[in-house]
Amino acid sequence: MPDEPIIASDLTVDVRSAQSKRECVREGTTVLIMAIVSGLAAMVLLQAGARWWMPAAIAGPVGDSGWTSRTRAWFTAQGFWPAEYDPERDRSFNWTGPTAQILSPNLNRSETYRLFVLTSAARPNGPPFPLLDVAVDGQKLVTFQTSNELSQIGIEIPRRQSPGTLVTLNATNTFVPGPQDRRELGVILFDTMLMPIGGHFRPSWSVTALAGLAITIGVAGLLLGGLRGPLAIAASAAAAVWMTCLLLQDGAFMGGYVERVVAIGIAVGVGGAALACGRRWWPPRGELSEWPTAAALTLEACALKLALFAHPFAIVGDGIFQIHRAMLVRAGTYFFTSVTPRPFFEFPYPIALYVAAQPFWRFFRSDLGFIWLLRAVTLCADAWVGIFIWAAARRHWKDRRTALICVVLWALARAPLQAVSNANLTNAFGQAVFGMAMGVMAWAAAGSRISPKGLALGGGLLTVAFLSHFSTVSLGVPILAATGAAVIAAGRHADRRFGVWVLIAAVLAASVSYGVYYSHFRRVYARTFTRVVSIDLGTERPSKVVASPARKFRSWISGLPGVASLVAAASGLFLLLKRRPRDVFTLMLAAWFLVWVGFTVVEFFTPLELRANLAVAPVFVCLGAYALGQLASRPRGGLALAVAGTVLIAWDGLRVALIAVGFHPG
């Protein structure tokens, strides 16, 4: 019967097609249900948190002076001069111009509020004290006579149907301090305080719905991207809780922050859909079969960090310095130097981060927006480090669990989070790209033969890293030299050629970066060298750079991971040297670690600061993940202990993230 095989084949294809359709429908239904549940949970948490977790009143200055430079999250200030500090009163304050506005676009107006502002005319002898006209939503409410004494003004914000409010402060006269300061100054505002008459805050239903929608779209993207089982539940819960906490912090749900949350949720949804398409084009199998899970976890971590640093209450740190340099690059100036604190060493300040941000610059308008853009570019580079060290660990160690622990630990590694929080962005970007390069080369070394494409990509990334920050070159070249020498001296015969290629890549990347950028600073090197060799540490005034070894040791400790991370990393190094002493990845990590030790000692006893703790962060993550992965494979509670260790290490980085937006966990 010649037709029978054809009929059987057609039936088999039909059955498989039907099964595939049923699986797609089942998967889509599961994703939709979990995403909707997560969105609804976020909505409930937002309403409940505003009622029972937030304080009865939100108080604080319009903006913080000094290094943190925080701004209020519940309103946007317009017409105020930058914050200053009053040492006598030990508080920040802001001068108004002729007109200043406090805009809260999403304040729920279903109840009445009282807004209190603590103000002073602060007039020198001569100019008269101004009257302060206060209007709410365009309706003038009160006129207040100011004086040089501190005075509190109470402003009633009445009920109405539509959300949002605009409070306008008009000073009837201004004064200019002098020829060196031509600002038109109205009055000083020391503090603002918003208090609902009903006793608790309530997010508007439009904001609540937008937050729920953002979480729903984002969680759907993560689940489509590849998260399954307990990981999917944990990731969904983390997204809902994290975004809710950020919306509640300083009443951000009353300001414009929810729009950023929605934008990030949509971006995660699009990213998850792209991962789902990637799973069809590159089905998960073989030694990298868990790539969708690793990619989805990395996508979520990057999104949560972007939401963190998009918060109005996030620390500004050195961000203003960074955007001024980026603006100079945009204007066509490309060669900079920077000067350390006393004793004022000068060194080149390369610009790869600023160049990478230029295509997106026109989409932002404010200083805080530009800072967030630079942080976003840095965080995206940092996210790729997690992917590359996952791939290297998975390929070398053949252990799915250990490789995924690398992803989790990198997502909350303390040193990179600290650098981004402080806005030490060029250094963080450079070290992230260097970590990517090392991950690519480690992955290339694990195959049956060395991949030329992998080495070429690694060399290109090294060049970008060296063009990102001077300390990346200063630390990166010795790390690569030590890695190549270690593999040649102690590696297996088949791996020694890889050590040679590492040395070649280091030489090429250093040569290209020197020719492109660092060759323009020969006179700077001569001046700095003369300054370094002539300095007398015994007579030099103390500073961040010149300090006793004990003081530097304390500063170094503050930049280290926590005790749990150190113990895990030490255990991982011991186990690797014992079980896999000649493995290429082991030798790379050990050489990297030894260079960090050497530079740390140099920093203690010389006036140099290279931020070696940031450079070694991938090593601590890989070593700690290996120890935890080995622990998880043991019976009788090994998995529970590994989970507890992972949580302890992750908490160390999470604390840094919370502090960045004003939380102060113990």
N, C-alpha and C positions, 0 to 999 in steps of 0.2 A: 504493500500500500504506500505509494510514494508521497501521498499528501499528508500522511500522519505526522512525520517529524515537523513539518511546517506548522501544522495546527497546534502541536504540543508547544513548539517554540513561541508561537503567537500567544498562547494561553499563559505561558510562563512570563512573557513580557507584560501582559495585561495584569497578571497577579502582582508582579513587582511594582508596576506603575500604581496600582491601587493601594498597595501597602505604603509606597512612598508618599502618596497623597494623604493617606490617613495619618502617617507620622508627621507630615508637615502641619496638618490641621491640629493634631494633638499638641505639637510643640508650640504652634502659634497660640492656641487656647491657653496653654500653661503660661506662656510669656505674658499674654494680655492680662490674665487673672492676677499674677504676681505683681505686675507693674501697677495695675489699678489698686490693689491692696496696699502697695507701698505708698502710692500717692495719697490715698485716703488716710493712711496712718500718719503721713506728714501733716496733713491738714488738721487732724485731731491733735497731734503733738503741738502744732503751732498755736491753736486756740487754747489748749490746756496750759502750755508754757507761758503764754502771755498773762493768763489769769493767776496762776499759782507760783510761777517761778520768777517772773520779773518783779523788780521792786515796785513799791507804790508810786515812786516818782523817779524820773530820769534826770540826773543833774550832771553838770560839767561845763567847762569853758567851751566857747565856740570852736577853738582849736588849741591843741597843745603846742607849746613852744619847745625849742630845743630839738634833740635828736629824734624823738619819737614822732613829733609833728602829726599826731592823730587828728582827725576831723570827726565831727559828730555823724552818727549813722542815721538818726531819726529825722534830721533835717539837712538841707543844703544851705550854706551861708553865701550870700551875695552882698557885695558892697562893703566887706570887711577887709582891713589890712591884715597881713600875716601876723600870726601870734607872736607875742613878746612875753618876757618873764619879769615879774615884779619880785625882787629879792626880799623886800620888806614884808610883803604879805605872803611870800612863798607860794605864788600861784601864777598861772598863765592868764593873759588877757588879750583882747583884740580891740583895736581902735575901729570905729565905724568911719565911713566917709560921710558926705552930706546925707546920703540915704543908704540904709542897710536893710536887707530882707532875710527873713527866716522862712524857708519854703519846705513844707512837709507834704509831699504830693499824695501820700496814701494814708494820712491820718484818718482813722474812723471817726466820723462826726456824728455818730448816733448818740453820743453823750457829750457833756460839757467838760472842758478842760480849763485849767489855770496854768498860764505860762508866767514864770517869774524870771526877771532879768536883774542881775546885780550890776549897777552902773555907777559911773562917776564922770563928772565933767573934766576933771584933771587939768584945769586951766591954769596957766601961769598968770602972774599979775598983768592985768591989762585987758585981755579979751573978756567980754561978758559971758556969764554962764548961759548956755543955750537952753531953750525949751525943747523938749523931746516929744514930738507928735507920734502917737502910736495908732496904727490902723490895722484892722484884721479883715482880710479879703476885700480890701479897697474901701472899707468903711472906717472912718476915723472914730476911735473910741475914747481916747484920753490924751490930754496934754500935760506933761510933767515938767516941773521946774527942777533942773539938775543943779548940783553943787559939787564942790571938791570932796565932799564926804561920800562914803559908800551908801547908796540908796537902792532899795529893792522895789521894783515896779511889778505889780500884779496885773496880768492881762487876761481877760476872760475870752475864751474861744467857744462861742455858743454852738448849739446843735444845728445841724442841717442835714439834708438828705445825701448830698454828694460828698465823697471823701476829699481830703486834702485841705490845706490852709496856707495862707501867705500872710505873715506878720511883717509890717513895714515900720521902720523906725526912721523918722526924719528929724535931723538936728537943725534948728532954726539958724544957727550960724556955726561956722567952722573956723579953724585957725591953722596957719602954716608954721611949723616949729622954727624954721630958720633957713638960711641960704643953702645949707648942706642937706636939708630935709624938706622937700617941697610938697610933701603930702598934705592934702586937705583933711584935717582930723575933726571928727564930730565929737563923740563921747566914747568912753571906754566901757566895754562889757567884760566883766570878770567871769560871770557864771550865768548859765541858763538852767531852768528846772521846769519840766513839764509834769503836771499832776492831773490825772483824771478825777473828776468830782465823784464818780461812782466807785472809786477805790481800786480799780484795776484796768489795765489796758486790754483792748480787744482789736485784733487785726481785722481790717475790712474783709468782707467776703470776696471781693475781687482779688485782693492779695492772696488770701487763703487758696482760692481756686487756681491762681497762677502758680503758686508754690506747689500745689498738688499736681498740676499739669506738668511742671518741670520735672518733678521726681518721677512721675509716670513715664514720661518720654525717656528720661535718662536710664531708669531701671530697665525699660524695654530694650534699649540699646545694649546694655550690658548683658542681658540674657540672650539676646540675639547674637551677640558677639561670641558667646561660648561658655558663659558661667552656668553651672549645673549643680544640683544637690545642695549640700550644706553651704558651699561657697556662695551660691546664688542667694540663699537666704541671708547669710551674713553680710554680703555686699549690699543687698537691698536695704537691710536695716541700717547699715552704716551710712548709706546715702541719705536716707530719710532723717535720721537723727542729726547728722552733721549739718545738713542744710537748714534744718529747723533751728538748731542752736545758733547758727550764723544769723538767721533772720531775727532771732530774739535779742541777740547781743546789741546793746545800746538802742533797742527799738528800731532795728534796721528795716523791719517790715513797714514802718511808717514813712520811710524815705524812698529813694529810687532803687535800692539794692535788689529788689525782687526782679527787676528787668534783667539784671546781670545773671541772676539765678536761672531765669527762663532761657537766656541765650546759651548758658553753659549746658543746661539740660538738653536743649535742641542739638547742640554740638555733639554731646555724648550719644544721643539717639542716632545722629548721622554716622558717627564713628562706629557705633555698634552695627548699623546696617552695612557699612563697608566691610567690617569683619565677617559678617554673615556671608556676603558675596565672596570674600576671600576664602572662606571655608569650602565653598563650592569649586572655586578655581584650584585651590591647593588643599585637598582633603587632609585632615589631621591623621597622619600615620607615620610610622617609622620612629626614628630617635627624637623627633620634635613633634610628636603627636599631640602634645598638650599646648601647642602654640596659641590656639584660640583662648584658652583659659588664662595663660600668661598675658596675652595682649589685652583681654578684657579687664583683668585686675589692674594692669598698668594704666589703662584708659580711665578707670574709676579713680585711681590715686591721683592722676594728673588733674582730673576734673575737680576733685575735692580741694586740691591745693590751689587751683585757679580761683575757685570760689572763695577760699580763705583770703588770698591776697587781693582779690577784687573788693573786699569789704572796706567800707569807708573808714572803719576804726583800725585798720591794719597799720602797723608801724611803717613809717616812711623811711627811717634810717638814713642811709646815704643816697637815697633815691634822687634827690634834687641834683646832687653832684653828677649822677649818672645821666640824667636827661639833658643837662647842660652840655656834657661831652657828646651825647648822641645828636643834639641839635647842631653842634659845630661840624660833626661829620656830614650831616644833611646839608650844611652850607658849603661843604667842599674842603674842610680842614681835616686832614687825616693823620697827622703825626703829632703826638702828645707825649709829654712826660708827666709824672706825678711825683710828689715829694712826701716822704714819710714824716711822721712827727719827729721832734728833736731826736737825733742830730741832723735831720733834714737831708737824708739821702735821696738823690734824684734817680729815677729809672724810667725806661720807656713804658708807655701805657697803650698797648695795642687795641684794635677796634673791631674785631670780628663780630662781637655781639651787636654792636651798633649797626654794622653793615647788614647783619641778618634781620634786624628789626625795620630797616628802611622801607621795604615794600608795603608795610602795614601802617606806617607812621601817619599817613593822611587821614586814616579813619578815626583818629583820636584828637581831642581838642584841649584837654586840661592837663596840668602837670601830673595829677594823680592818674589820669588815663595813660599818659606816657610811661609812668613808672610801672603801671600794671602790664603794659605791653612788653617792656624789657623783662619783667619777671615772667611773663607768659612764655616768651622765647626761651628763657633759661630753664623753666620748668619742663617745657617740651623736650629740650635736649637732655635734661636730667631723666625724664621718663624713658628715653631710649637706652640709657645705661642699664636700667632694670631689664629690658628685653635682651640686651646683648650679654649681660652676665648670666641671665637665665639660660640662654642658648649655649653658652660656653660650659656652664655647670652641668646642664642636661647631657651634653655630648660627651664630656669627659667622665662624669661620675655615673652615668646611666641610671640615675635615680630621679624619678618624677617628683617625689615629695620634696627632696632637698632642693631641686631647682625652683619649685614654686615657693619654697620658703625664702629663697633669694629675692624673688619678686616682692614678697610681703615686707621683708626687712628693708629692702632698698626704698620702698615707698615711704617708709617712716625713718629713714636714716637721719640721725641727728645733725651731723655736720653740714650736709647740703641744705637742710631746712633752716639751720641757723644762718648760713650765708645768704640765702634768699631773703630771710626775714630782716637781716641787717642791711639788705640791698647792696651787699658786696657782690654785685652781679657779674662783672666781667670775670672775676676769679671763679665764681660758681659755674659760669658757662664754660670757661676754659677747662676746668676739671671734669665737667660732665662730658665734654667732647673727648677729652683724654681717656676717660673711663670707657666711652663707646669704642675708641680705637683699640684699647687693650682687650675689650671683650671680643671684638671682631677677630683680632689676631689669635686670641686663645681658641676661639671657635674654629678658625682655619687650621690650627695646629692639631686638632683632634681627629681629622679625617684620615682616611687610608693614605692620602697623599696631600701635601700642602697645596692649598688653593691659591693660585696667583691672583684671582679676583679678590679674595678675602684680604690678602696682603696689600693689594693696591688700595682697596677701600680703607684699610687700617692706616696706611701711610697718608692718604688724603685727609682722614680725620685727625691724624697727628699734626699735620700742617695747620689745619684750622685751629686746633687746640693751642699750638704754639703762637698763633696770631691773636690769641684771646687774652692772655695775661702773662706778665713777665715771670711770675712764680711758677706757672705751668711749665715754662721752658726750664727754669732753674731746677725744678724737681723732676720733670718728665725725662729729660735727657739722662740723668743718672739712673732713674728707674729702668729705662730701656736698656742702658748699658749693663746694669746689673742683671737684668732678665736675660739678655743675650749671652752674657758670660756664664751665668748659672746653667743655662740649658746646654751650652757647648761643653762646659766642664763636667756636669753631673748628669746630664740627660742621656737617654738611650742613644745608640748610634744613629738610628733612623730619625731622631728628633734634632740632632745637632745642626742640620742644615737650616732648621727653623730659627735657631739661635743666631745664625749668620744673617738670615733675612731680617730679623728684628734689629740687629745692629745697622744694617744697610738702610732700613726704613727710618731709623732714628737720625742717621747722618743726612739722608735726603730731606726729611721734614725740617730738620734744624737749618740746613743750608738754604732751602727755599724760603723759610720764614725770615732768616737773616737777610737774604737778598731783597725780599719784598719790603720788609719793615725795619728790622733792627739795625741794618747797616746805616741808617740815617742818624744814628745817635752816638757816633764814635767819641765826640767831645763830651757827651754826658757820661760815658763809661770812664773816661779819663778823670773827670772831676769827681765822680763818685768813688773811684778807686783811691784817689788821693785823700779824699775825706775819710774813707774807712781806715786806711793805714795810719793816718795821722791822729785819729781820735784817741783821747785819753779817757778811758771809762771811769777812772777814779775821780776825775774832776768834772765830767760832763753832768749837766743837770738831769735828774731822772725824767723819764718819759715812758711811753708805751714800748718804745724800741730799746732804749737804754734803761735797764733795770737790773736788780740783783737776780742771780739764778733762782733764789727762793720765790721772788715775786713772779718771775717768768714761769716758774713751775706751777704756781697757783693759777695763772692765766691759762697755761697749757691744760691743766686738769679740767678747767671749766669747758674746754672745747672737746674733750674726749667723750666717747659714748659712755653710757652708764655701766655700773658694775656687771649687770647681767650680760651686756654685750661683750665686755672685756673677757669675762670668764668663758663665754661661748667661743669667742675668737681664739683665745689661748688653747682651749680644748680642741677646736678644729685644727689648728696648726699642729698640735701634738699628734693627733690621729693621722693627719695626712703625711707627716714626716715619718710616722711609724709604718703606715700601710702602703702609701703610694709615694715613696721618697723620690723616685726618678720620673714621675709623671710631669709633663710639661706644665700643666696648670698649677701643680704644687710648687714647682720651681719658680714660676712667675709670681705667685702670691708671696712666697718666702722672700724672694729678692726684693719685691715691692715693700714688704714689711721691714726688711733690714735697712733699706734706704731711708724709710721714714724714721727709724730709730736713730740712724746717723745724723740726719738733718735736725731732729729734735734736740740732740745733744749740742749740735752746733748753735742752735738758736738760744740755748740756755747760757752759753758762755761767750757769745759774740753779739754785737749790735745788729743782728739780722732777724727778720721776721718773714718766713716763707709760707706760713699757714699750712704746715705739713699735715695737720689733722684732717683737713678737708681733702687733701690728696689721697689719703689712705682709706677713705670711707668705703670704697668697693671691696677692699681687702677684708675689713672687719665684717662686712655683710657676707661675703663668700665663706670665710672661715666659720663664722657663727652659724650660717645655714648648714654647713657640712656637719658640725657637731650636733645640731638639733635634728638633722635628718637621720643621723646614726642613732641618736637617742630614740627617735620615734619608731625605729624598726625593732626595738627591743620589746620583749613581752613584759607583762606585769607592770603596767602603768607607764611604759616608756612614751607612748603617744601622748598621754595626759601631761607628763612632765615637759615634753617638747612643746606642746601648745602653751603651757604656762610660761615657759622660757621665751617663746615668741611674743607673747603678750607683754611680758616685762620689758623686752627690748623695744618693742613697738611703742610702749608708753613713754619711753625716754624721748623719742622723736615727737610723739603726740603732744607732750608737754610744751615743747618749743613752739609748735603750731598754735596751741591755745594761748600762750603768752603773747604771740604776735598780734592777736586781736583783743587783748585786754583781759582774758581769763587768767587767773593766777592759781593753778592747781598746786596742792602741797607737794 
